[in-house]
Amino acid sequence: MGISIAGKIAVVTGASRGIGEGIARVFADEGATVICAARSKDDGNTVVQSINDGGGQSEFFQADIREEDDCRALVEHVVGAYGQLDIMCHNAGIYPDLLMEEMPTEVWDDTLNTNLRSCFLLTKPCIPIMRQQQWGRILFTSSITGPNVAQARLAAYSASKGGVNAFIRAASLELAKDGITVNAVSPGNILTDSLKELYGEDGAKEVAKVIPAGDLGDTADIGYAMVYLASDQAKFVTGQAIVVDGGQILPEDPDSFLRNE
């Protein structure tokens, strides 16, 4: 039997663009029913329409994952509509590009609320549902930035993602006996509109040069890693963050692999 999530009911937050959209599309391609959650109704509905036109099953739910009531309403809607919730994939996130001395406290707080506090807000209402099922997958999009490497101007983002990895380890211990696993995928540099906005076209090409695989990643690369973690076959994997970065964090000397070409 191959790795499969066919028939599962999955939520993907931040699914209106970028990595979240990529995850949602892969989940649908692999047979899951996908609830695409995001703040942007127009963008979210565009993604859902595209998935459904391609033969997948998805719907849009507008939610701000910084708000506890929205997170609870999202879970209640899914359980009410489908009778189960198998996969909660929290992908939504922001990364303000600011020096610390220039960063307003409000921006720091918003980053931590969006990227980290929401982990708790989305996990909590899933627990009784998944515990009753004795099966559940709680997944997060983390990052190599923060847990593995550092970058100037991304202090808030780095702190939030370091917190995500710590959260999954603690949460996995609380839920392991209930058949619920808690894991993350830590992307490297993935080709998205947001990455282009952060680095620019020329900057993105320069980033690709320091990736041993030779190119930026694709959003589907993250989606397929998520599929594995969401599958029955990953039942013994919990509290982990799988790095998907084309080998970017491996070289001790960033130019060492270039000298071998």
N, C-alpha and C positions, 0 to 999 in steps of 0.2 A: 504494500500500500504506500503510495506516495504521500508527501506532505500536503495536507489539504485543510482549508477552512471552509469548504463548501457547506452551505446550510447554516453557518454561524451568523449571528446578529452582531454587527460591529458599529461602534461609534468612532468617528475620527474628528477631532477638533482641529480648527485651523485648516479645514479642508477646502477652502475657497480659492487657494492658490498654492504655489510652491510645493514644498515637501509634503504637506498635508494633502494637497490634491493628488500628488503622485501615489501616496499610500492608499487613498480612497479608491483610485482607479485600479491599482493592483489587487486590493481586497475584492473589489467587484469582479474583476477578471477571474479571480480564484474561487468565485462562487458564493461569497458572503453577501448578505444584505447590508448595505452601508448607510448609516445615518451621518450625513455630512453636517457638522456643526460649525458655525462661524458667525461673526458679527455682521459681515457684509451679505445682505440678502440677495442682491443682484448677482454678485460673483458666485455665491454658493449655489444659487439656482442654475446658473450657467453650467457649472461643473456637474450637477445632478442631471440636468437635461442631456448633457453629452454622454454621461455614463449610461443612462437609460436608453438613449438612442443607439448605443453600441451593444445593447443586449444585457446590460447589468441591471441590478436592482438597487436603487438608492432613493433617498429623500433628503430634503434640507430641513434643518432645525436651527432657527436663529437663536443664538445664545452668546452671552458675554461671560466667559469662564472666570472672570474676576469676581463675579457676583454669585454668592452661595445659592440664592433662590433660582438663578438660571441653571446652575449645575444640577440642582435637585429636580427642577422641572424637566430637564433633558432626560435624566434617567427615568423619571416617572412616565414620560411620554413613550420612551422606547419599550418599557415593560408593559405599559397599557396597550400599545399597538401590536406588539409581537409576542408578548408572554414570556420573554426571556431577554437577557443581555449577556452575551458571551465575551465580547471584547471591548474594552474601553481603551482607545488609543489617544492619548493626550499629546498633540503635536503643536498646538497654537503657541506662538512665542514672538517676542520682539527683541531687537538688539540695537539700542541707541548707540550711535557712534560718536562718543563725546569723551574728552579728557575729564578726569574726575573733578578738577578745579572749576570746570565750566558746567558741570552737570547739576541741574536743579535737583533738590531732594525729591521733588515730585516725580521726576523721571526715574530716579533710583527706585522709589517705592512702586511705581507702576510696573517696572521691569520685574521686580521680585513678586509682585502680585500676579502678573500675567504668566510668568514662567514657572514659579515655584509654589506660591500659595495655592494656585489652582490645582496642583497635584493632589493636595489634600481635599480640596473642595469637590473634585471629581471622583476621587477614590472612595470617600466616605459613603455616599449613597449607593455605590455599587456593592458594598460588602454584604449587606443582608440578602440581596438578590443572588449574588454569586455563591454565597455560603449555602443557601437553600438548594441551589443547583448542584453544589459540590463540584463546581467547574467554573473557572473564570480566568481571563487573561487581562491584566492591567499593564498597559504599555506606555512608554514615554519616549518622545524624541529628546534626547539629551544633546551632547556636543562634545567634540574633542577640545573645544575652547573652554577652559575652566578646569575640567577634570584631568586633562592630559597636557595641554599646552596653554600658553598665555598670549594675549595680544593687547597692546596698548589701545586705549580708547574704548575697550569693551569690559570694563571692570564690573559693571552691573550685570551684564549678560554672563560673564564668567562666574560670578558669585552664584547666580541663580542656577546655572547648570551643575556646578559643584554640589549645590543643595539637592538638585534632582537625584543625583547618583546616591547621595546619602539617604534620601527619602526612600528610594526603592529597596535599599538593603534593610532598613528598619521595617518597612511595610511587608516585605517578603517574609520576615520572621513571624509576624503576626498572623499571616494568612496562609502559610504553607500547608497546614494541616487541614484546611478547608478545600483543597484542590484548586486554590487560586495562586497563580504565579504573578510576580511583579518584576518586570524587566524594562530595559531601555535599549535603544539603538543610538549610538553616538556618531552622527555624521561628520565627515570631514567637509571639504568644500564641494558643494553640490550646485550644479548649474541651475539657478533659479533667477527670476527677475530681481529678487531681493539682493542676491549676490552681485548681480550686475550693477544695481544701484549703489551697493557698498563700495565695490572696487572699481567700477567702470569697465568698459570692454577691454581696454588695454591691461588694466590691473588684473582682470580675471585670467587673461592669457599668461601673465607673469606668475600668478598663483599656480596654474596648471603645470608650469615648468618644474616646480619643486615637489610634485607628486610622483612617486616612483612609477605608478601605473601609467603616467604620461598624459593624463587628462583629468578634467573635472568629473565628478560623479553625476549620475542621473537620478532624478527623484525615484524612479522605479527601483534603483539599487537599495534605497532605504525601505521601500515597500516590501520587497521580497525578504529582507531580513526580518521585517515585522511579521510577515506571513509565517515564517518558521517559529518565531517566538509565540505566535498566537495559535499554533497547531497542537494537536494531541501529542505529536512526536516530541514536543519540547516540554513535556510535563515535569521533567526532572531538572529543568533550568529555571532558577529563580534568584532574584537579587543581583542580576548581572547587567552590565552595559556592554553591548557588542559594538566594537568600533568598526565603522564602514567608511574608510578614508583613502583607499587606494595605496595604503602603506605610508601615508604622509608623516605619521608620528614616529616611524621606525628609525630613520637614520640618526645616528649620534651627530654626524656632520651632515647638514642638509645638502651639501654638494657632493657627498661621497658617491652616491649612486650615479651621478652624472659623469663622474670620472671613469666609470666602468663601461660607458657606452662606446 
